[in-house]
Amino acid sequence: MSDIQDWFRSIPIITRSWFSASVALPLIGILGLVDFRNFLLFPDLVFNRFQIWRPLTATFFFPTGFQYLINLYFLYHYSTRLETGSFDGRPADYVFMLLFNWICIVISAMLINMRLLMIPMIMSVLYVWAQLNKDTIVTFWFGTQFKAHYLPWVILMFNFVIGGSFLNELTGNLVGHLYYFLMFKYPIDFGGQAFLSTPDILYRYFPNRRGGVAGIGVPPTRRPAAQRPGGVGRHNWGQGYHLGAE
């Protein structure tokens, strides 16, 4: 039990909070304390009956099973890597990324009648990690290796072949790409206007900490592309499952 507690406490605080909520809500549904249908996103109930909690609960709730465990693993693995890597010492910036992605996913879900938001939210985080570590070599099924920036699309195609559905993954990838493009690609590589910036109020509640990282996974800076360091590490992504699992 102490090993589990030590592991849980080792998770960075933002990822730990997200992970905990994603465990608590399905558990509440399993125990029958709340009808799980109250967790799903129904736009008419949000707007007509003011059940404003649904966009949030739909992000944390997912039916239990093997795919749910894979979701939890991805949440833990890639959110931890971002929070302690590219966003190390900058919790406000990481919270802003999560909020931006979540708002975009909620809007998209309401337009296409998506009831559960866990997969697209996790995929949006995975996509950002993949772009910030695009040259890292990842390993998929049967030892297939490729650069990390292909990973979100490999997962999408794999899930389409296995389960015939890719809407959740596609939504997450597109939202993750929107954040990455507006925050890094457009203002840095194309010299355009910076459309996204972390609000000051988030810095008030999540002040920057000393430290940070350098090298692999660091957000791009305003330097010529030829001088920008690329990721050269290797990451064994493990076996693939439905939803793309290690």
RACOR-V583564 format. One line per field, one symbol per residue. phi: phi as a letter, one per 40 degrees, with the letter a starting at -180 (. if undefined). A space follows every 10 residues. Layout:
phi: ???
//
This chain:
phi: .ccccccccc cddccccccc cccccccccc cgcbcdcccc cbdcccccbf ccccdccccc cadciccccc dcccdccccc ccccbcbcgb ccccccdccc cccccccccc cbfccbbccc cccccdccdc ccbccccbbb dfgcbacccc ddcccdcccc ccbgbacccc cccccccccc cccbcccccb gccccbaccc cccccbccbc hhbbhcgcdc bcbddccccb cbcbbccgcb bcggbc
//
